[in-house]
């Protein structure tokens, strides 16, 4: 065989090998992650969770077309699809029908809705920890039962009025939580199958029998959420004593809200939270309209942790607030009137060893505001997610997946003044002189030739 024939045969074999490799790549997939700390792959806990899911998972992303979010989301979801190929991703453009998005409570561009077995969760943060934990909660089969005390003017979990919790109740249902009204005036005690009892701002004083049933539920080891507001305690003084909390006079006001464009100081915006399982990795701003500050009683049998705390520019305002149309400039801190300067606690998380035979951890939360979960204010900032986190913790759904930080090392270059000066000297003087010298040498050599 001559040289030309040998070269032709060699080229033909190369082409045939390339075609064979391309064909095999469509039948077999081999992937390797060579990034530092395997940043391009899922954590082992996420992989193990995906392998336990025996039903299709659908992800709907409400991301605009023109801001690059869709590519980021698709790349993120691709990590999960490598482990669970049946996972489906769909995009909905929120700009196409803004009204429909508002009705569904979509207010963050790129918000995700994860659907599994006719249940769903929403995420506003694109992170493996949050996504995997949402899947874990959706995968739990047992339906949780949350009883909302009713009959004394409480907020309705299925109500459509501005002060009711109807929109939040729909979110609980998507999480596999069944919310039921409970009128203890008719039923003598809280049912044993109740996972959580919620007292949502009763407007009328509770009857002694109702208070006794609530206290009995607490003494049996039942979990409790108490949402209170400035004003009367509605006959729940004994409950406050059992929980070792007291309501401070007046309402919490915060002058720092003006920097966020909040003209009413009685609307307290919280952007930083005390450390707790509820607030771990939570960095959204929440809005609490006209909240009451809480204090802690001595000699408590609970492990009490602050959950929501105002800033240093806050205080307890005991004077009447300006009426609509009046300026708020007249609100001033007055120590002589017994007002207390912040920081103020407007939420506590309580835990103790349950007195029930199960000996599990009993949990309770007391918040000095109910409006943040209402239909009117639920869409503000992180109100919805914060409320969901409170319910998750009270329903013992906080055994979350912790994904270790796997960032690349040495991503930050710190230079002092001397280092910056050397770099500037090199680029502005040394490099131009070097290029000038090289050019001069080239010109000199050409003239010699």
C-alpha positions as a printed Julia matrix, in Angstrom:
449×3 Matrix{Float64}:
   0.0    0.0    0.0
   1.42   3.37  -1.01
   1.7    6.38   1.28
  -1.44   8.07  -0.08
  -3.52   4.93   0.47
  -2.15   4.54   3.99
  -3.09   8.12   4.85
  -6.57   7.67   3.42
  -7.12   4.49   5.42
  -5.89   6.22   8.56
  -8.29   9.14   8.02
 -11.16   6.74   7.4
 -10.43   4.88  10.63
 -10.32   8.15  12.58
 -13.7    9.2   11.16
 -15.18   5.76  11.89
 -13.9    5.89  15.48
 -15.37   9.37  15.97
 -18.76   8.22  14.63
 -18.66   5.15  16.91
 -17.83   7.26  19.96
 -20.62   9.73  19.11
 -23.1    6.84  18.75
 -22.05   5.23  22.02
 -22.33   8.57  23.83
 -26.06   8.6   23.04
 -26.47   5.17  24.63
 -24.16   5.39  27.64
 -23.43   8.38  29.88
 -20.31   8.74  31.99
 -19.9   11.85  34.13
 -17.13  12.88  36.48
 -17.02  15.95  38.7
 -13.46  17.27  38.97
 -14.41  20.61  40.6
 -13.02  21.48  44.01
 -14.97  19.66  46.77
 -17.36  18.41  44.03
 -19.18  21.74  43.86
 -20.91  20.7   40.65
 -22.59  17.64  42.26
 -25.23  17.07  44.91
 -24.42  16.27  48.5
 -24.65  12.6   49.49
 -27.74  13.32  51.64
 -29.56  14.85  48.69
 -28.68  11.87  46.5
 -29.98   9.44  49.13
 -33.21  11.43  49.43
 -33.83  11.41  45.67
 -33.45   7.64  45.57
 -36.3    7.26  48.08
 -38.8    9.24  45.95
 -41.11   6.81  44.18
 -43.32   9.33  42.36
 -42.67  12.0   39.72
 -41.33  15.37  40.83
 -42.31  18.49  38.91
 -40.66  21.89  39.32
 -42.32  25.04  38.0
 -40.19  28.17  37.86
 -41.82  31.59  37.63
 -38.84  33.31  36.0
 -38.78  36.06  33.41
 -37.34  35.33  29.98
 -34.78  38.09  29.63
 -32.75  38.27  32.85
 -30.66  35.08  32.68
 -32.41  33.46  35.64
 -33.78  30.59  33.58
 -30.31  29.38  32.61
 -29.19  29.44  36.24
 -32.28  27.55  37.38
 -31.96  24.97  34.6
 -28.32  24.38  35.51
 -29.25  23.97  39.17
 -32.09  21.52  38.46
 -29.81  19.55  36.12
 -27.88  18.34  39.18
 -31.06  16.71  40.49
 -32.04  15.33  37.09
 -28.73  13.46  36.84
 -29.81  11.43  39.88
 -33.56  11.39  39.11
 -33.99  11.67  35.33
 -37.8   11.78  35.63
 -37.73  15.14  37.38
 -39.5   17.68  35.16
 -38.83  21.4   34.91
 -41.23  23.93  33.4
 -41.01  27.7   33.13
 -43.84  30.23  33.44
 -43.25  33.83  32.46
 -44.65  36.01  35.28
 -44.63  39.05  32.99
 -47.18  37.42  30.68
 -49.98  37.63  33.27
 -48.96  39.68  36.32
 -52.49  39.64  37.73
 -52.61  35.85  37.83
 -49.19  35.75  39.48
 -50.32  38.13  42.21
 -53.4   36.01  42.83
 -51.17  32.97  43.29
 -48.89  34.85  45.66
 -45.9   34.9   43.28
 -43.92  38.03  44.09
 -40.28  36.96  43.54
 -38.84  36.61  40.05
 -37.49  33.06  39.76
 -39.68  31.62  42.54
 -39.9   27.82  42.4
 -42.9   25.59  43.03
 -42.02  21.94  43.75
 -44.83  19.43  43.27
 -44.86  15.86  44.56
 -47.86  13.57  45.14
 -50.47  16.38  44.83
 -48.58  18.5   47.35
 -46.31  21.44  46.72
 -43.86  23.84  48.31
 -42.53  27.18  47.14
 -38.97  28.4   47.33
 -37.52  31.85  46.8
 -33.89  30.79  47.38
 -31.95  28.73  44.83
 -29.87  26.56  47.17
 -29.42  22.82  47.52
 -30.19  22.87  51.22
 -33.57  24.56  50.76
 -34.54  22.52  47.7
 -33.66  19.15  49.26
 -35.4   19.99  52.52
 -38.54  20.94  50.6
 -38.44  17.54  48.9
 -38.01  15.83  52.25
 -41.07  17.55  53.71
 -43.14  16.71  50.64
 -42.1   13.07  50.81
 -43.54  12.58  54.28
 -46.77  10.67  54.06
 -48.6   11.42  57.3
 -51.0   14.33  57.22
 -50.5   16.84  60.03
 -53.58  18.19  61.82
 -53.52  21.78  63.05
 -56.48  22.96  65.12
 -57.25  26.69  65.07
 -59.21  27.83  68.1
 -62.55  29.3   66.98
 -65.65  30.86  68.46
 -64.23  33.98  70.12
 -63.39  36.23  67.18
 -60.13  34.52  66.21
 -58.54  34.84  62.77
 -60.1   32.27  60.41
 -57.7   29.93  58.63
 -60.14  29.64  55.71
 -61.33  33.26  55.72
 -61.01  35.74  52.87
 -61.15  38.95  54.94
 -57.99  41.05  55.15
 -57.36  40.0   58.76
 -57.94  36.26  58.14
 -55.37  33.59  57.23
 -57.02  32.08  54.15
 -54.02  32.45  51.82
 -51.64  31.02  54.41
 -54.08  28.18  55.03
 -53.93  27.27  51.34
 -50.15  27.07  51.64
 -50.44  24.77  54.66
 -52.73  22.48  52.68
 -50.14  22.22  49.9
 -47.63  21.15  52.56
 -49.84  18.27  53.68
 -51.22  20.09  56.72
 -54.96  19.88  57.41
 -56.24  22.96  59.22
 -59.49  22.58  61.16
 -61.45  25.07  63.28
 -61.89  23.98  66.89
 -64.71  25.42  69.01
 -63.92  24.3   72.54
 -67.18  25.76  73.75
 -68.82  22.75  72.09
 -66.02  20.23  72.52
 -64.68  19.94  76.05
 -61.03  19.24  75.21
 -58.47  19.37  72.43
 -58.54  16.07  70.46
 -55.57  13.76  71.03
 -54.77  13.58  67.31
 -54.07  17.33  67.17
 -50.46  17.94  66.19
 -50.61  21.67  66.89
 -53.08  24.01  68.56
 -53.15  27.62  67.29
 -54.64  30.55  69.19
 -54.86  33.35  66.63
 -55.73  36.66  68.31
 -59.14  36.07  69.95
 -61.16  39.3   70.13
 -63.44  38.17  72.98
 -62.43  36.86  76.43
 -62.24  33.08  76.42
 -64.51  31.19  78.79
 -62.81  29.57  81.8
 -63.6   26.12  80.41
 -61.87  26.93  77.13
 -58.79  28.21  78.95
 -58.76  25.07  81.08
 -58.86  22.89  77.93
 -55.95  24.82  76.41
 -53.91  24.42  79.58
 -54.76  20.72  79.71
 -53.49  20.34  76.13
 -50.28  22.06  77.15
 -49.83  19.89  80.24
 -50.36  16.73  78.13
 -47.34  17.71  76.05
 -49.17  19.27  73.11
 -47.49  21.86  70.91
 -48.92  25.38  70.82
 -48.76  28.58  68.76
 -50.11  31.74  70.36
 -50.47  34.82  68.15
 -51.39  37.81  70.26
 -51.91  41.51  69.55
 -51.79  44.76  71.53
 -54.85  45.14  73.74
 -56.66  42.76  76.06
 -55.23  39.31  76.74
 -58.67  37.76  76.08
 -58.65  35.91  79.4
 -55.38  34.12  78.63
 -53.44  35.38  81.65
 -53.13  31.82  82.99
 -51.75  30.67  79.63
 -49.18  33.48  79.67
 -48.12  32.4   83.14
 -47.85  28.76  82.08
 -45.63  29.81  79.16
 -43.61  32.2   81.37
 -44.23  35.21  79.13
 -45.77  38.61  79.74
 -47.02  41.26  77.36
 -45.41  44.67  77.76
 -47.55  47.8   77.81
 -48.06  49.67  74.55
 -46.86  48.45  71.18
 -43.45  48.09  69.6
 -42.37  50.93  67.32
 -39.13  51.23  65.38
 -37.64  54.39  63.93
 -35.26  52.39  61.72
 -38.09  51.61  59.31
 -37.77  55.05  57.73
 -34.54  53.91  56.03
 -36.59  51.18  54.32
 -39.31  53.59  53.19
 -41.72  52.63  55.99
 -43.47  55.79  57.08
 -45.42  54.2   59.95
 -43.06  53.38  62.87
 -45.6   50.88  64.24
 -44.76  48.65  61.26
 -41.64  46.86  62.46
 -39.34  45.44  59.78
 -36.96  42.68  60.89
 -33.93  41.79  58.77
 -31.69  40.03  61.35
 -32.79  37.26  63.68
 -31.45  35.6   66.84
 -29.93  32.15  66.23
 -32.54  29.38  66.26
 -33.61  26.41  64.15
 -36.54  28.48  62.8
 -34.31  31.29  61.55
 -31.28  29.26  60.42
 -30.15  30.43  56.94
 -33.15  32.79  56.81
 -32.19  36.24  55.5
 -35.48  37.68  54.23
 -37.02  40.8   55.76
 -40.3   40.3   57.61
 -42.9   42.93  58.45
 -44.83  42.93  61.74
 -47.59  45.59  61.81
 -48.42  46.95  65.29
 -46.86  44.19  67.38
 -46.76  43.93  71.15
 -43.4   43.37  72.85
 -42.98  40.37  75.12
 -41.06  39.79  78.33
 -39.86  36.64  80.05
 -40.93  35.63  83.56
 -38.46  34.27  86.07
 -38.53  30.65  87.15
 -39.64  29.23  83.82
 -39.77  25.5   83.16
 -39.14  26.11  79.48
 -35.98  26.61  77.47
 -36.89  30.01  76.03
 -35.12  31.49  73.02
 -35.85  34.85  71.38
 -37.2   34.37  67.89
 -37.9   37.91  66.66
 -36.04  40.9   68.08
 -36.25  44.57  67.11
 -33.31  46.95  66.7
 -31.82  49.55  69.0
 -34.01  52.34  67.59
 -37.2   50.69  68.86
 -39.2   51.22  72.03
 -42.6   50.47  73.57
 -44.95  53.32  72.64
 -47.72  53.8   75.2
 -49.26  56.97  73.74
 -52.0   56.8   71.11
 -50.66  56.67  67.55
 -51.42  59.51  65.1
 -54.62  59.07  63.16
 -54.75  58.63  59.4
 -53.46  61.73  57.63
 -51.55  62.98  60.67
 -47.77  63.1   60.77
 -45.83  60.51  62.75
 -43.13  62.99  63.78
 -44.76  63.47  67.18
 -43.9   59.9   68.26
 -41.0   60.11  70.71
 -39.5   57.83  73.31
 -40.66  58.85  76.78
 -38.95  57.11  79.68
 -41.06  59.04  82.21
 -44.17  57.36  80.81
 -42.7   53.93  81.52
 -41.71  53.22  77.93
 -38.87  50.76  77.4
 -36.11  51.21  74.87
 -35.18  48.37  72.51
 -34.03  45.9   71.46
 -37.42  44.31  72.17
 -38.49  40.69  71.84
 -41.72  40.21  69.93
 -41.42  36.45  69.61
 -40.25  33.53  71.74
 -39.64  29.86  70.92
 -40.1   27.53  73.89
 -39.06  23.91  74.29
 -38.98  21.37  77.11
 -39.11  17.63  77.67
 -42.71  16.63  77.13
 -44.64  15.46  80.19
 -46.38  12.91  77.95
 -45.31   9.24  78.06
 -43.6    9.64  74.68
 -41.02  11.94  76.35
 -40.42  13.84  73.13
 -39.57  17.52  72.95
 -42.59  19.74  73.49
 -42.59  23.03  71.59
 -44.45  26.32  71.73
 -44.13  29.7   70.04
 -45.53  33.02  71.24
 -45.56  35.94  68.78
 -46.7   39.44  69.56
 -48.32  39.88  66.16
 -50.92  38.02  64.11
 -51.2   40.45  61.2
 -48.01  39.25  59.49
 -49.81  36.04  58.45
 -53.01  37.78  57.4
 -54.21  37.97  53.81
 -53.32  41.66  53.78
 -49.68  41.37  54.85
 -48.68  37.8   53.96
 -47.04  38.82  50.68
 -44.67  41.31  52.33
 -41.03  40.22  52.21
 -40.43  36.9   53.92
 -43.66  36.81  55.98
 -44.98  33.68  54.27
 -41.7   31.76  54.55
 -41.13  32.82  58.15
 -44.63  31.65  59.07
 -44.06  28.35  57.31
 -40.79  27.88  59.19
 -42.57  28.45  62.5
 -45.16  25.8   61.62
 -42.48  23.37  60.4
 -40.65  23.66  63.72
 -43.81  23.27  65.78
 -44.79  20.21  63.71
 -41.34  18.62  64.27
 -40.43  19.04  60.6
 -37.05  20.61  61.31
 -34.75  17.57  60.93
 -33.32  19.26  57.87
 -30.57  18.27  55.48
 -27.39  20.18  56.18
 -25.24  20.67  53.09
 -21.62  21.43  53.88
 -20.06  24.56  52.42
 -18.05  23.49  49.39
 -16.79  26.79  48.05
 -13.48  26.99  46.25
 -10.51  28.03  48.42
  -8.61  31.28  47.97
 -11.39  33.02  46.06
 -10.5   36.34  47.67
  -7.29  38.24  46.93
  -6.35  40.69  49.65
  -3.65  43.21  48.78
  -2.11  45.92  50.9
  -1.03  49.34  49.74
   2.48  48.1   48.94
   1.17  45.23  46.82
  -1.19  47.48  44.89
   1.68  49.92  44.33
   3.91  47.19  42.92
   1.19  46.03  40.53
   0.58  49.59  39.36
   4.32  50.18  38.91
   4.62  46.98  36.89
   1.72  47.72  34.53
   2.32  51.46  34.12
   6.13  51.56  33.93
   7.87  48.17  33.74
   5.6   46.58  31.12
   5.6   49.59  28.71
   9.42  49.86  29.0
   9.78  46.14  28.34
   7.58  46.36  25.24
   9.51  49.42  24.05
  12.82  47.57  24.52
  11.61  44.51  22.62
  10.37  46.7   19.79
  13.72  48.5   19.67
  15.62  45.21  19.49
  13.4   43.97  16.63
  13.94  47.2   14.67
  17.72  47.08  15.23
  17.97  43.45  14.03
  15.93  44.18  10.88
  18.21  47.08   9.94
  21.27  44.86  10.25
  19.85  42.29   7.87
